[in-house]
Amino acid sequence: YNMDGKPVAGLGKHVVVDAPSNAATACFDLGFSMDISPVHFIRLSLKNGSGTVVSDNFYWRGSQPNDYTGLNTLAPARLRVKQQLQRENGKAVITATVTNAGKSVAFAVRVQAVRTKDGERILPALMDDNYFTLLQGESKEIRIEFDEALLQGGGYQVLAQAYNSR
């Protein structure tokens, strides 16, 4: 994907590989054209035989080695968060859905839960993902689990901010 979040023509690959679960298997080489943004993104999804995603990884690469300064020119991201709290045996579990509601890539989205009464982060907490990237229109569901007592009898809010949030 280019920095605008659009796929680069001719670079997408879909490969079916029969690979053992305990070994590395070469699948394909990525070839990069000259008609690509200074920083570009690579999504690698691994699916099992029934088509279920087993692993999803998102990488960024500079056209020049170790030059990621192009990330500073990403258009501003606009994120939307829906959240729900459930209590389970003294634990609080927040399920939050973060959506990229803007027209740009939302790069390195950081999610955190805070108490509404004082704005302090709710810690310690276990999160199943963080610092992820969303393309336009994509959503990701995050689960945040912590001791219910950390709410101190008050409410909570889930904050999401991308590297390119303004």
Summary of the structure (lengths in Angstrom):
residues: 166
radius of gyration: 18.8
end to end distance: 22.2
largest distance: 56.6
contacts: 414
relative contact order: 0.19
helix: 5%
strand: 42%
